[in-house]
Amino acid sequence: MIEQVDDDTALEEVLQFLERPPAPGTPEDSWFGQRLRQVLAASLADEPEDEDAPAPEPNLALDPGLRDRLEAAAKRRSGNPFGEHPDGIGPTLGMDLGGGHKQ
């Protein structure tokens, strides 16, 4: 089991691997994934209990550019169930699932 750390420490550790993520399936990869999920979760504000209450601040404030990089890393780690076709299986079968009509 991976030792729990505070959100700031998790961010520092994620930044160390961000440019050169560990190889998939390694213990370091598992650690990186856990820390990455922790950082992304900490950067989201919880929903206020009362709709009139001001929105709470997230536990960890991230620069929008950094957040984009972290989300991109998380997306790369999650893989794509459609392989090389990020829009889904429809395009691989020659279907237009976008709602447009071809004539």
Secondary structure, DSSP 8 states (H G I E B T S, - for coil): ------HHHHHHHHHHHHSS---TTSHHHHHHHHHHHHHHHHTS----SSTTS-----SS---HHHHHHHHHHHHHHH--TTTT-TT-SGGGGT---SS----
